[in-house]
């Protein structure tokens, strides 16, 4: 489901090298370009003033700032869906004085961008369903002629057929999202808060009031701006309802962050309310209040454990600092790609919340922190999608004098690992506890 994105990341790392910052750069750039595309989209559908207000609102939405700062495909898929929406609008707003060739180029570009977005992230196919709803409403309202809707049907079919093999492959690998829980009593909070306003309940309350009022204003102004109203409301409703329905009818599929690509519609609905205020001063105050409401979320997202209470960066810094202080690796062996130290190693334990993944993800995220340390219990070759562990036994610890043991706290296998260290002649030298991870240093007695 994310294969294209991770392939692109591999090419990026070949070019600039890997670091936590380099991992986030594509998302940062994609988020910035998305704001520009959104402004162009709204300006084409309405006015420059509404477009600029929308851009500011989008820029501070908690889910937007979250997506723009993480190394995942959500920001890039958000950009592609927004660009596809702009191309759809350009094609539907074809004017008679423009050449037919230009209109065909819009439709071809729409098909390419839509297909690429689905390959990048399969769930954005729901945006195509929303676009289909837009065309259907315009046809019913007689704001679009049937012959003008035919190119959409052709391009949509081309996008679906070209990505169908990916859909079949993804269905066969649905076990990889078996961690998604069925819909339950927590789902309303996930939809109303976490989906667009993670950890920002006060912002969510104000935002949904504005979205409801903005939706009403869009419906009332349908005659004047039919495409703006239908596109905004369709993106706000169709993908969410579609994913929830699929989670009930097929298999659990809903996760709040999966619908990040709907954020421009959220920003538009909120911006419509601000734009409707009668005076320029009131509009400035409205935008300022939205920005002020977003500040706590923005600051919170930049705290050390903002990402799902993860303490990986703290663990990595600790391992690097203490390994250097204690002189556990040979001089020069800490360089990337260096051969492991012959006397110091590291054992990766279980990772909380991920039964098939180990804390080795810390090394994969911050490789410099453990460069030079031998990976004691790595499976060879790796089994499956995630790199797993070989069962730890005293023989694997032979040749090591100092060994770090990194494990999520409250691990069920912790006592078992401690017994293996004792049997191999090691003694516990120091213990450091973080919020979700324990780090132990064992020394051969």
C-alpha positions as CSV (number, residue, x, y, z in Angstrom):
1,X,0.0,0.0,0.0
2,X,3.0,2.3,0.5
3,X,5.5,0.6,-1.9
4,X,5.9,3.6,-4.3
5,X,6.4,6.0,-1.4
6,X,9.2,3.9,0.2
7,X,10.8,3.3,-3.2
8,X,10.9,7.1,-3.7
9,X,12.4,7.5,-0.2
10,X,15.2,5.0,-1.1
11,X,16.1,7.0,-4.1
12,X,16.0,10.2,-2.0
13,X,18.4,8.6,0.6
14,X,20.7,7.5,-2.2
15,X,20.9,11.2,-3.2
16,X,21.2,12.9,0.2
17,X,22.0,10.2,2.7
18,X,19.7,9.1,5.6
19,X,18.9,11.1,8.7
20,X,15.7,11.8,10.6
21,X,15.6,15.2,9.1
22,X,16.1,13.9,5.5
23,X,13.3,11.4,6.1
24,X,10.9,14.3,6.8
25,X,12.0,16.7,4.0
26,X,9.7,15.2,1.3
27,X,6.7,15.6,3.6
28,X,7.7,19.2,4.5
29,X,8.0,20.1,0.8
30,X,4.7,18.3,-0.1
31,X,2.8,20.1,2.6
32,X,4.1,23.5,1.5
33,X,3.2,22.8,-2.2
34,X,-0.3,21.6,-1.1
35,X,-1.0,25.0,0.5
36,X,-0.1,26.6,-2.9
37,X,-2.3,24.2,-4.9
38,X,-5.2,24.7,-2.5
39,X,-5.0,28.5,-2.8
40,X,-5.0,28.1,-6.6
41,X,-8.0,25.7,-6.4
42,X,-10.1,28.0,-4.2
43,X,-9.2,31.1,-6.2
44,X,-10.4,29.4,-9.4
45,X,-13.6,28.4,-7.7
46,X,-14.4,31.5,-5.7
47,X,-12.2,34.5,-4.9
48,X,-8.6,35.4,-4.0
49,X,-9.7,36.5,-0.5
50,X,-11.3,33.1,0.3
51,X,-8.3,31.4,-1.2
52,X,-5.9,33.2,1.0
53,X,-8.0,32.6,4.1
54,X,-8.2,28.9,3.2
55,X,-4.4,28.7,2.8
56,X,-3.9,30.1,6.3
57,X,-6.4,27.8,7.9
58,X,-5.0,24.7,6.1
59,X,-1.5,25.7,7.3
60,X,-2.5,25.5,11.0
61,X,-4.8,22.5,11.0
62,X,-3.3,20.0,13.5
63,X,-3.5,17.0,11.2
64,X,-1.8,19.1,8.5
65,X,1.1,20.1,10.7
66,X,1.3,16.5,11.9
67,X,1.5,15.1,8.3
68,X,4.0,17.7,7.3
69,X,6.4,16.6,10.0
70,X,6.4,12.8,9.7
71,X,8.2,10.4,7.3
72,X,5.1,8.8,5.8
73,X,3.1,9.1,2.6
74,X,0.2,11.2,3.9
75,X,1.6,14.6,3.0
76,X,2.5,13.5,-0.5
77,X,-0.9,11.8,-1.0
78,X,-2.6,15.0,0.2
79,X,-0.7,16.9,-2.4
80,X,-1.6,14.6,-5.2
81,X,-5.3,14.5,-4.3
82,X,-5.4,18.3,-4.1
83,X,-3.7,18.6,-7.4
84,X,-6.2,16.1,-8.9
85,X,-9.0,18.2,-7.6
86,X,-7.6,21.3,-9.2
87,X,-7.2,19.4,-12.6
88,X,-10.7,18.2,-12.3
89,X,-12.0,21.7,-11.8
90,X,-10.0,23.0,-14.7
91,X,-11.4,20.3,-17.0
92,X,-15.0,20.8,-15.8
93,X,-14.7,24.6,-16.1
94,X,-13.6,24.3,-19.7
95,X,-14.5,27.4,-21.6
96,X,-15.6,27.5,-25.2
97,X,-12.8,30.0,-26.2
98,X,-10.2,27.5,-25.0
99,X,-8.8,24.9,-27.4
100,X,-10.2,21.3,-27.2
101,X,-6.6,20.2,-27.0
102,X,-6.2,22.0,-23.7
103,X,-9.3,20.3,-22.2
104,X,-7.9,16.9,-23.3
105,X,-4.6,17.7,-21.6
106,X,-6.5,18.5,-18.4
107,X,-8.3,15.1,-18.5
108,X,-5.1,13.2,-19.3
109,X,-3.3,15.0,-16.4
110,X,-6.2,14.2,-14.1
111,X,-6.0,10.5,-15.0
112,X,-2.3,10.4,-14.5
113,X,-2.3,12.2,-11.2
114,X,-5.2,10.2,-9.9
115,X,-3.7,6.9,-10.9
116,X,-0.3,7.9,-9.3
117,X,-2.0,9.0,-6.1
118,X,-3.8,5.6,-5.8
119,X,-0.5,3.8,-6.4
120,X,1.2,5.9,-3.8
121,X,-1.6,5.3,-1.2
122,X,-4.5,3.0,-2.1
123,X,-7.0,4.7,0.2
124,X,-7.1,7.9,-1.8
125,X,-9.2,5.9,-4.3
126,X,-12.0,7.3,-2.0
127,X,-11.1,10.8,-3.3
128,X,-12.0,9.5,-6.8
129,X,-15.3,8.3,-5.4
130,X,-15.8,11.8,-4.0
131,X,-15.0,13.3,-7.4
132,X,-17.6,11.0,-9.0
133,X,-20.1,12.3,-6.5
134,X,-19.3,15.9,-7.6
135,X,-19.9,15.1,-11.2
136,X,-23.2,13.2,-10.3
137,X,-24.5,16.2,-8.3
138,X,-23.7,18.6,-11.1
139,X,-25.5,16.4,-13.6
140,X,-28.5,16.1,-11.4
141,X,-28.5,19.9,-10.8
142,X,-28.1,20.4,-14.6
143,X,-24.9,22.3,-14.0
144,X,-23.1,19.8,-16.2
145,X,-24.2,18.2,-19.5
146,X,-23.9,14.5,-20.0
147,X,-21.4,14.8,-22.9
148,X,-19.2,16.9,-20.6
149,X,-19.3,14.1,-18.0
150,X,-18.1,11.4,-20.4
151,X,-14.4,12.4,-20.2
152,X,-14.6,12.0,-16.5
153,X,-16.0,8.6,-16.8
154,X,-13.3,7.5,-19.2
155,X,-10.4,9.0,-17.2
156,X,-11.8,7.6,-13.9
157,X,-12.1,4.1,-15.5
158,X,-8.6,4.4,-16.8
159,X,-7.3,5.3,-13.3
160,X,-9.1,2.4,-11.7
161,X,-8.2,-0.2,-14.3
162,X,-4.5,0.8,-14.3
163,X,-4.3,0.4,-10.5
164,X,-6.5,-2.7,-10.3
165,X,-3.5,-5.1,-10.0
166,X,-2.3,-3.1,-6.9
167,X,-5.8,-3.4,-5.4
168,X,-5.7,-7.2,-5.9
169,X,-2.3,-7.4,-4.4
170,X,-3.3,-5.2,-1.4
171,X,-6.3,-7.4,-0.7
172,X,-4.0,-10.4,-0.5
173,X,-1.8,-8.6,2.0
174,X,-4.6,-7.2,4.2
175,X,-3.2,-9.2,7.2
176,X,-0.6,-6.3,7.5
177,X,-3.4,-4.1,8.8
178,X,-4.9,-6.7,11.1
179,X,-4.0,-4.4,14.0
180,X,-6.8,-2.1,13.0
181,X,-9.7,-2.6,15.5
182,X,-13.3,-2.8,14.6
183,X,-15.5,0.3,15.0
184,X,-16.5,0.7,18.6
185,X,-17.4,3.4,21.1
186,X,-14.1,5.2,20.5
187,X,-14.9,5.7,16.8
188,X,-16.8,9.0,17.2
189,X,-13.9,10.6,19.0
190,X,-11.6,9.3,16.2
191,X,-13.7,10.8,13.5
192,X,-14.5,14.1,15.2
193,X,-11.1,14.8,16.9
194,X,-8.2,12.5,15.9
195,X,-9.0,12.5,12.2
196,X,-8.3,16.1,11.6
197,X,-7.4,17.6,15.0
198,X,-5.2,15.1,16.9
199,X,-4.8,15.9,20.5
200,X,-6.6,19.2,20.0
201,X,-10.2,18.7,21.3
202,X,-10.9,22.5,21.9
203,X,-9.8,23.2,18.3
204,X,-12.0,20.4,17.1
205,X,-15.0,21.7,18.9
206,X,-14.7,25.2,17.3
207,X,-13.7,23.7,13.9
208,X,-16.7,21.5,13.7
209,X,-19.1,24.3,14.5
210,X,-17.4,26.3,11.8
211,X,-17.5,23.4,9.3
212,X,-21.3,22.9,10.0
213,X,-21.9,26.6,9.4
214,X,-19.6,26.7,6.4
215,X,-21.4,23.7,4.9
216,X,-24.7,25.5,5.3
217,X,-23.3,28.6,3.7
218,X,-22.0,26.5,0.8
219,X,-25.4,24.8,0.3
220,X,-27.1,28.2,0.4
221,X,-24.7,29.6,-2.2
222,X,-24.8,26.5,-4.4
223,X,-26.4,28.5,-7.3
224,X,-23.5,30.9,-7.3
225,X,-20.6,28.5,-6.6
226,X,-21.9,25.0,-7.4
227,X,-18.5,23.4,-7.9
228,X,-17.0,24.8,-4.7
229,X,-20.0,23.6,-2.7
230,X,-20.1,20.1,-4.1
231,X,-16.3,19.5,-4.1
232,X,-16.0,20.7,-0.5
233,X,-18.9,18.7,0.9
234,X,-18.1,15.6,-1.1
235,X,-14.5,15.5,0.2
236,X,-15.7,16.1,3.7
237,X,-18.3,13.3,3.7
238,X,-17.7,10.6,1.0
239,X,-14.3,9.3,2.0
240,X,-15.1,9.1,5.7
241,X,-18.4,7.5,5.2
242,X,-17.0,5.1,2.6
243,X,-14.2,4.0,4.9
244,X,-16.5,3.5,7.8
245,X,-19.0,1.5,5.7
246,X,-16.2,-0.7,4.4
247,X,-15.0,-1.3,7.9
248,X,-18.5,-2.5,8.9
249,X,-19.3,-4.5,5.7
250,X,-15.8,-6.0,4.8
251,X,-13.0,-5.8,7.4
252,X,-11.7,-3.1,9.8
253,X,-10.0,-0.5,7.7
254,X,-10.6,2.8,9.4
255,X,-7.7,4.7,11.0
256,X,-8.1,8.5,11.5
257,X,-4.8,9.4,9.7
258,X,-5.9,7.6,6.5
259,X,-8.1,10.5,5.6
260,X,-5.5,13.2,5.7
261,X,-6.1,13.9,2.0
262,X,-9.5,15.5,2.9
263,X,-7.9,18.4,4.8
264,X,-8.4,21.0,2.1
265,X,-12.1,20.5,2.3
266,X,-11.9,21.1,6.1
267,X,-10.0,24.3,5.5
268,X,-12.4,25.6,2.8
269,X,-15.5,25.0,5.0
270,X,-13.9,26.9,7.9
271,X,-12.6,29.6,5.7
272,X,-16.1,30.2,4.1
273,X,-17.3,31.2,7.6
274,X,-14.5,33.7,8.1
275,X,-14.9,35.1,4.6
276,X,-18.6,35.7,5.2
277,X,-17.9,38.1,8.1
278,X,-19.0,41.6,7.1
279,X,-15.8,43.6,7.9
280,X,-12.1,43.2,7.1
281,X,-11.3,43.6,10.8
282,X,-13.6,40.8,11.8
283,X,-12.1,38.5,9.2
284,X,-8.6,39.3,10.5
285,X,-9.8,38.5,14.1
286,X,-11.4,35.3,12.9
287,X,-8.2,34.1,11.2
288,X,-6.2,35.1,14.3
289,X,-8.5,33.1,16.6
290,X,-8.1,30.0,14.5
291,X,-4.3,30.4,14.5
292,X,-4.3,31.0,18.3
293,X,-6.4,27.8,18.8
294,X,-3.8,25.9,16.8
295,X,-0.8,27.0,18.9
296,X,-1.1,24.5,21.7
297,X,-1.3,21.6,19.2
298,X,1.6,23.0,17.2
299,X,3.8,23.2,20.2
300,X,2.7,19.8,21.5
301,X,3.6,18.2,18.2
302,X,7.2,19.3,18.7
303,X,7.7,17.8,22.1
304,X,10.1,14.8,22.5
305,X,7.3,12.2,22.8
306,X,4.7,13.8,20.6
307,X,4.5,10.9,18.1
308,X,2.4,8.4,20.0
309,X,4.5,8.9,23.1
310,X,7.5,7.5,21.3
311,X,10.8,7.8,23.1
312,X,13.0,6.3,20.4
313,X,15.1,9.5,19.8
314,X,15.8,9.7,23.5
315,X,16.8,6.0,23.7
316,X,19.1,6.5,20.6
317,X,20.8,9.6,22.2
318,X,21.3,7.7,25.4
319,X,22.8,4.7,23.7
320,X,25.2,6.8,21.6
321,X,26.3,9.0,24.6
322,X,26.8,6.1,27.1
323,X,28.5,3.9,24.6
324,X,31.0,6.7,23.9
325,X,31.4,7.6,27.6
326,X,32.2,4.0,28.6
327,X,34.4,3.4,25.6
328,X,32.5,0.3,24.6
329,X,33.4,0.4,20.9
330,X,36.8,0.6,19.2
331,X,38.1,3.9,17.9
332,X,36.6,4.6,14.5
333,X,34.1,1.8,14.6
334,X,31.2,4.2,15.2
335,X,31.3,5.4,11.6
336,X,28.4,4.5,9.4
337,X,29.1,1.1,7.7
338,X,31.8,0.2,10.1
339,X,32.4,-3.3,11.2
340,X,30.7,-4.1,14.5
341,X,32.8,-3.9,17.7
342,X,34.1,-7.4,18.7
343,X,33.3,-6.8,22.4
344,X,30.1,-4.7,22.6
345,X,26.7,-5.7,21.3
346,X,23.0,-5.0,21.6
347,X,20.0,-7.2,22.1
348,X,16.7,-5.9,20.8
349,X,13.6,-6.9,22.7
350,X,9.9,-6.6,22.1
351,X,8.1,-3.4,21.0
352,X,5.0,-2.4,22.8
353,X,1.8,-2.5,20.8
354,X,3.5,-4.4,17.9
355,X,3.6,-8.2,18.6
356,X,5.6,-9.0,15.4
357,X,8.0,-6.0,15.6
358,X,11.1,-5.5,17.8
359,X,12.7,-2.5,19.3
360,X,15.3,-2.8,16.4
361,X,13.2,-0.1,14.7
362,X,15.2,2.3,16.9
363,X,18.4,1.3,15.1
364,X,16.6,1.6,11.8
365,X,15.4,5.1,12.6
366,X,18.7,6.3,14.2
367,X,21.5,4.0,12.8
368,X,24.3,6.3,13.8
369,X,23.4,5.8,17.5
370,X,24.3,2.1,17.4
371,X,27.0,2.1,14.7
372,X,29.8,-0.2,15.9
373,X,27.6,-2.3,18.2
374,X,27.1,-6.0,17.2
375,X,23.4,-6.9,16.6
376,X,23.4,-10.0,18.8
377,X,20.0,-11.5,18.0
378,X,19.2,-10.4,14.4
379,X,17.5,-13.1,12.3
380,X,19.4,-14.0,9.2
381,X,17.9,-13.7,6.7
382,X,15.1,-11.4,7.8
383,X,11.7,-13.1,7.9
384,X,8.8,-11.3,6.4
385,X,8.1,-7.6,6.2
386,X,9.7,-6.7,9.6
387,X,13.1,-7.7,10.7
388,X,12.6,-10.1,13.6
389,X,14.8,-11.7,16.3
390,X,16.6,-15.0,16.6
391,X,15.8,-16.6,20.0
392,X,18.4,-15.4,22.4
393,X,20.7,-18.1,23.9
394,X,24.0,-18.0,25.7
395,X,25.9,-19.1,22.6
396,X,24.9,-15.8,20.8
397,X,26.5,-13.8,23.6
398,X,29.9,-15.5,23.3
399,X,32.6,-13.0,22.4
400,X,30.8,-10.0,23.9
401,X,31.9,-8.3,27.1
402,X,29.3,-5.6,27.2
403,X,25.7,-5.9,25.9
404,X,22.9,-3.4,25.8
405,X,19.4,-4.8,26.1
406,X,16.6,-2.5,24.8
407,X,13.0,-3.5,25.3
408,X,9.6,-1.9,25.7
409,X,8.8,-1.7,29.4
410,X,6.4,-4.3,30.8
411,X,7.7,-6.8,28.2
412,X,6.4,-10.3,28.8
413,X,9.8,-11.8,27.8
414,X,12.0,-9.6,29.9
415,X,12.6,-12.2,32.7
416,X,13.4,-14.8,30.2
417,X,16.1,-12.6,28.6
418,X,17.5,-11.8,32.0
419,X,17.9,-15.5,32.7
420,X,19.8,-16.0,29.4
421,X,22.2,-13.2,30.4
422,X,22.8,-14.8,33.8
423,X,23.5,-18.2,32.2
424,X,26.0,-16.6,29.8
425,X,27.9,-15.1,32.8
426,X,26.7,-11.5,32.6
427,X,25.8,-9.1,35.4
428,X,23.5,-6.1,35.2
429,X,25.6,-3.0,35.3
430,X,23.1,-0.2,34.8
431,X,19.4,0.4,34.2
432,X,17.8,3.5,32.5
433,X,14.0,3.8,32.1
434,X,12.3,6.0,29.6
435,X,8.5,6.5,29.3
436,X,8.0,3.4,27.2
437,X,11.4,1.8,26.9
438,X,13.9,0.2,29.3
439,X,17.6,0.2,28.5
440,X,19.9,-2.2,30.4
441,X,23.6,-2.6,30.2
442,X,25.0,-6.1,31.0
443,X,28.7,-6.7,31.6
444,X,30.4,-10.0,31.6
445,X,31.4,-10.9,35.2
